Amino acid sequence: MVELNEGYWSERWKKHQTGWDIGFPSTPIKEYIDQIKNKNLKILIPGCGNGYEGEYLINQGFSNTHLIDISEDALKSLQSRFPAFPKENLHHQNFFDHQGKYDIIIEQTFFCALNPSLRNSYIDKMLELLNPKGRLVGVLFHDKLFDDHPPFGGYLKDYETLFKDKFELTKLEMCKNSIEPRKNREVFINLKKV
């Protein structure tokens, strides 16, 4: 198994090996964002990459949106593409070192980029970063994918087992509005910190 550190991800960016990048906000996440009325919520997107969801949030008036990525190259790509994103809300660091409190954390291809041995640590860190009744919302792959390198897969039943003791499973179901290449391969999650 390769070491999934900053060097690994920066190399992927330098070589334009960014197959996770769909070029626009994920439809299930965009449609969730469109339902949020409170524009003052503090939102985090870990492993943001080009940050299309973050750009969409900013353009919709969610000015307290924060993006984090372990790769400085990812953040530079985002800044060159969308220079209006507030620089103070861009965090170049390892997610597990990040400090803060958020009302919503958006999951979009971050979970599948982590070694599966870190999944319990991912849950613990999400709980640490979320405010009381905060939400972890987004999409997870419903697909085996790879065992030795990202993206790592999983299935709906696995996620239910993984999250049920730590979150209220407001929604954990197959996506009905995935983009065509991901149709029948995504699970939508809306998990509330209890």
Backbone torsions as a table, in degrees:
resi	resn	phi	psi	omega
1	MET	NA	132.8	177.7
2	VAL	-71.4	153.6	176.2
3	GLU	-82.7	120.7	-174.8
4	LEU	-90.2	68.1	-177.2
5	ASN	-106.0	-173.0	-178.5
6	GLU	-59.7	-39.8	179.5
7	GLY	-60.1	-42.6	179.6
8	TYR	-59.8	-49.9	-176.0
9	TRP	-71.2	-36.5	177.9
10	SER	-65.2	-37.6	177.2
11	GLU	-62.7	-40.7	177.7
12	ARG	-60.4	-41.9	179.1
13	TRP	-66.2	-44.1	-178.6
14	LYS	-62.0	-35.8	-178.5
15	LYS	-91.0	5.3	-179.4
16	HIS	57.4	36.4	175.8
17	GLN	-95.9	70.4	-173.9
18	THR	-123.1	58.7	-177.1
19	GLY	-62.8	-17.5	178.3
20	TRP	-75.9	-16.8	-173.9
21	ASP	-80.7	110.0	-178.4
22	ILE	-90.7	-8.1	174.1
23	GLY	89.5	3.0	-179.9
24	PHE	-165.1	168.3	179.5
25	PRO	-62.7	139.0	175.9
26	SER	-59.1	131.4	-175.7
27	THR	-56.2	-47.9	180.0
28	PRO	-59.7	-37.1	179.8
29	ILE	-72.9	-43.0	178.4
30	LYS	-58.6	-44.2	-179.4
31	GLU	-67.9	-31.3	173.8
32	TYR	-66.6	-47.7	-179.6
33	ILE	-57.0	-40.0	-178.3
34	ASP	-61.9	-17.4	179.6
35	GLN	-91.4	-10.6	-176.7
36	ILE	-80.1	125.0	-179.0
37	LYS	-91.6	-35.8	-174.4
38	ASN	-82.4	104.0	-177.5
39	LYS	-78.5	-4.1	-179.4
40	ASN	-90.6	-2.4	-178.9
41	LEU	-61.1	144.0	176.6
42	LYS	-92.2	122.2	-171.3
43	ILE	-123.4	139.6	177.3
44	LEU	-123.5	139.2	171.9
45	ILE	-123.5	104.4	178.3
46	PRO	-81.1	149.6	-178.3
47	GLY	58.6	47.3	-166.2
48	CYS	-70.1	-24.1	-177.2
49	GLY	56.8	-129.3	179.5
50	ASN	-75.0	-7.2	169.3
51	GLY	64.4	38.0	-179.1
52	TYR	-61.2	-39.3	178.0
53	GLU	-65.9	-37.7	176.9
54	GLY	-64.8	-42.5	176.2
55	GLU	-60.8	-43.9	179.7
56	TYR	-61.6	-44.0	179.0
57	LEU	-59.9	-48.1	179.3
58	ILE	-59.0	-45.0	-179.7
59	ASN	-66.2	-21.0	177.6
60	GLN	-92.2	2.2	175.9
61	GLY	97.9	8.2	177.4
62	PHE	-86.9	80.9	-172.2
63	SER	-75.0	-13.8	-179.5
64	ASN	-98.4	44.6	179.2
65	THR	-98.3	129.5	-178.7
66	HIS	-119.6	139.9	178.4
67	LEU	-121.8	141.9	178.9
68	ILE	-133.2	139.9	173.9
69	ASP	-150.3	143.9	178.6
70	ILE	-73.2	-21.4	-177.8
71	SER	-99.5	120.9	175.8
72	GLU	-64.9	-30.8	178.5
73	ASP	-61.9	-37.9	177.5
74	ALA	-62.6	-46.3	-178.7
75	LEU	-66.4	-36.8	176.8
76	LYS	-64.9	-39.8	177.4
77	SER	-61.3	-45.1	177.6
78	LEU	-60.0	-47.1	-177.6
79	GLN	-63.9	-38.2	-179.9
80	SER	-70.9	-32.3	179.8
81	ARG	-79.4	-35.6	-175.8
82	PHE	-137.7	74.3	-174.9
83	PRO	-63.7	-15.5	-179.2
84	ALA	-75.4	-10.6	-179.2
85	PHE	-66.0	131.5	-177.3
86	PRO	-59.9	118.5	-176.4
87	LYS	-59.0	-34.3	-178.8
88	GLU	-68.6	-12.5	178.9
89	ASN	-101.5	9.0	174.8
90	LEU	-102.6	126.9	-175.4
91	HIS	-121.1	114.4	176.4
92	HIS	-94.3	97.3	179.3
93	GLN	-169.9	169.7	174.0
94	ASN	-71.1	130.9	179.5
95	PHE	-50.6	-40.5	-175.0
96	PHE	-71.3	-12.4	176.1
97	ASP	-97.1	-8.9	-174.6
98	HIS	-69.7	142.7	176.7
99	GLN	-121.6	148.0	178.5
100	GLY	150.4	176.4	177.2
101	LYS	-133.4	134.6	-174.2
102	TYR	-133.7	151.8	176.8
103	ASP	-85.7	-34.4	179.5
104	ILE	-138.8	135.7	169.6
105	ILE	-117.8	128.4	-177.2
106	ILE	-99.9	126.5	179.8
107	GLU	-101.0	116.5	178.4
108	GLN	-147.2	97.4	179.4
109	THR	61.7	19.1	174.9
110	PHE	-88.4	-48.4	-178.9
111	PHE	-54.0	-43.7	-176.7
112	CYS	-74.3	-12.6	178.8
113	ALA	-87.2	-13.9	-179.0
114	LEU	-90.3	143.5	172.6
115	ASN	-54.6	131.6	-178.7
116	PRO	-55.3	-21.3	177.2
117	SER	-66.6	-14.6	-179.1
118	LEU	-96.8	5.9	-173.6
119	ARG	-64.9	-38.5	176.5
120	ASN	-69.0	-36.0	175.8
121	SER	-66.0	-36.7	175.7
122	TYR	-58.3	-48.4	-179.6
123	ILE	-62.1	-46.1	180.0
124	ASP	-60.4	-41.9	-179.7
125	LYS	-68.5	-39.4	176.3
126	MET	-59.4	-44.4	179.2
127	LEU	-63.3	-38.0	178.2
128	GLU	-64.5	-39.9	-175.7
129	LEU	-81.3	-22.1	-177.6
130	LEU	-83.4	139.3	170.6
131	ASN	-67.5	162.7	173.4
132	PRO	-52.6	134.1	-177.1
133	LYS	66.3	12.7	175.8
134	GLY	-66.7	163.0	-173.7
135	ARG	-125.0	140.7	169.2
136	LEU	-105.5	115.5	-171.7
137	VAL	-131.0	139.8	174.7
138	GLY	157.2	-150.0	-176.2
139	VAL	-128.5	144.7	174.0
140	LEU	-125.1	151.1	178.2
141	PHE	-74.4	138.9	172.2
142	HIS	-109.6	77.0	-171.1
143	ASP	-168.9	145.0	179.7
144	LYS	-63.7	-42.9	-178.6
145	LEU	54.9	-124.7	-172.6
146	PHE	-120.2	156.5	177.4
147	ASP	-104.2	-23.5	-171.9
148	ASP	-111.5	-5.5	176.6
149	HIS	-160.4	159.4	-179.9
150	PRO	-70.0	153.6	0.5
151	PRO	-79.8	138.7	176.5
152	PHE	-90.9	141.0	-174.2
153	GLY	-99.6	-168.0	179.6
154	GLY	171.7	178.2	-176.6
155	TYR	-135.2	159.6	-178.7
156	LEU	-47.4	-48.3	-179.2
157	LYS	-61.6	-38.4	178.2
158	ASP	-61.2	-43.9	-176.6
159	TYR	-67.5	-39.1	178.0
160	GLU	-59.6	-46.4	178.3
161	THR	-62.2	-42.2	-176.3
162	LEU	-66.3	-40.5	-171.2
163	PHE	-98.9	-20.4	-166.7
164	LYS	-62.1	-27.9	-178.4
165	ASP	-84.6	-13.3	-174.9
166	LYS	-113.8	-18.8	-176.3
167	PHE	-133.1	154.8	165.8
168	GLU	-82.0	122.4	-175.7
169	LEU	-84.0	75.8	180.0
170	THR	-56.1	-43.3	176.4
171	LYS	-151.3	128.5	175.0
172	LEU	-150.9	94.0	-172.6
173	GLU	-154.8	165.2	177.3
174	MET	-61.8	137.7	177.5
175	CYS	-66.1	140.9	176.6
176	LYS	-103.3	-7.4	-173.3
177	ASN	-131.8	31.5	177.3
178	SER	-67.2	155.5	172.1
179	ILE	-68.0	158.6	-172.3
180	GLU	-53.0	-46.1	-178.5
181	PRO	-65.2	-18.6	-178.9
182	ARG	-109.6	7.9	-178.7
183	LYS	-58.3	133.2	-178.0
184	ASN	63.9	16.7	-179.9
185	ARG	-126.8	11.5	-179.1
186	GLU	-129.9	144.8	174.0
187	VAL	-112.4	130.3	175.1
188	PHE	-90.7	132.6	178.1
189	ILE	-120.0	138.9	169.8
190	ASN	-139.9	96.7	-172.0
191	LEU	-113.7	129.3	-178.1
192	LYS	-104.8	131.3	175.1
193	LYS	-65.1	131.2	-179.8
194	VAL	-105.7	NA	NA
